[in-house]
Amino acid sequence: MHKRRGLFFQSLVLTLLLILPMMGTVVFFASQRTEQQLLQQAAADQTQLAEPAGARQTHRLLLAVQANDPAFLLLRLDGPEQAALFCALPGKLVLQAPAGTTTLAECYLTAGPARAAELLGQTLGIAPDAYLAATANTWAGLWGLEDPVRFDTAAVLTLEERRELDCGEESVVELTAAQASEFLTRAAALPGQTPAALARTRGALWAAFFRQFPDHLADLVQGARDASSQTLTDLQAQDLYDLEETLTWLSGATGYHVDYQTLDLQQTAEGSRLTAEDQELVQALLAGGTVVE
């Protein structure tokens, strides 16, 4: 009996001698793994804190040019993608309304930019974050710079159209912000000008300013603040602050790029309707999908 007890305790001791080092090894490696995970999380948190807020923010804005025949653009300022993306919308764009249909321009003129942005969002299934509306002169003052942009008209106009605008031989023209509005007015009066073609020209021209003057982006929000009495917007003080952070980030981002999207549009008796491809493109822009190629 005593001998069996002795054998039992000997076996127990031998088993413990084998198991305890193994348990110690498991605990050691588990603690090492936990420590590594904590260090990785701390490093990630430190990186996130060091990254500017503008690098993480995206803004989707409906911009409107107030006039008897108002003009519209969608703008996505994308901090993570380091991009500014424009898409011009024709005023005759057909929107779904409670009483049937209306156009973007009609809704804007009768009910204001807030209602226009709301119906645009309902038609698309996704709405812009905010709207900002101003006259062409106010937009030029908001931009602030007198330096002209070099605009390649051959990219958006035919040779005949360029000749009508007195830029047929020299396709690249220099336009200040104030002159850009006059240029677009003349382009709208071209024979046979379509809403899709005019929207393409408008989007390309606005994109040229953002592309050629990245250093000026950080000043735009202050320009909007200074012109606040001359604009209509639902941007709040915090929105403007966030927007300023993103524009400041984009102005110095090494991968900053600008593009504009064009719409095919289907012409009907009611106005210009988005095609299925147009709908997907605009939805991707507003949803923050990558549609810059």
C-alpha positions, 0 to 999 in steps of 0.5 A: 500500500505504501509502495503504491502511494510512493509510486503515485506521488512519484508519478504525480511529481514527474507529471508536474515536472513535465506539465508545469514547464509546458504551462509556463511556456504557453503563458509566456507566449500568450503574454508576449502575444498580448503585449505585441497586440497592445503595442500594435494598437498603441502604434495605430492609435498614435498614427491616427492621432498624428494624421490630420483630420482632413485626411479622414473626411469626405464632403459632398456638396451641391453647388448652385449658381444663382441666375434666371437660369441657374446652374448646378454642380456636385462636388466631392472633396475626398480626404482619404482619396486625396481628390476633388471630383466635380459633376455638373448637372443641367438645370433641366434635370428631371426630379421626382416630386410629390405631385409628379416631376419637376426640374432642378432649376424650377424647384430651385427658383420656386422653393430654394436650394434646400428643397432642390437638394432634397428632391435631388436626393430623393431622385437619386436615392442619396442626397448631398451633405450640404448645399451652397448657392451664390451668384456668379459674381459672388462665386468669383469673389469667393474664389478671390484670386485674379490669376487666370486659369489655362483652360483647354477648350478642345477637350470639351468643344468642337472646332466649330464651337471654338471658332464661334467663341473666338478661340478656334486657332488657340484652343487653350484660353486664359480665364479669371474666375470672373471671365469664366462666368462670361465664357460659360454664358457664351457657351450656353448660347452656342447653336445646338448646345445640349445640356449634357455638353454645357454641363461637361464644359462647366465641370471641366472649367471648375475642375481646372481652377481646383487643379491649377491652384491647389495652394489656394484651396485652404483659403476658400472657406474663409472666402465663404465666411466673408461672403456669408451674407451673399450666399444661401447654405445649410453649412453650419460653423462646425461644417465649415471648420471640417471643410477647411480642414479637408481643403487644407489637407488636400492643398498639400497632399502629394497625391492630390488630383482633380477630375470631372464626370460627364453625364450622357443624359436622355432628352425628353419633353419634360427635360433631361433625365439621367440614364442608368449609367448616369444614375450609378455614376452620381450615386457613386460620387455621393456615396464616396465610391471611387469613380475617378479613373 
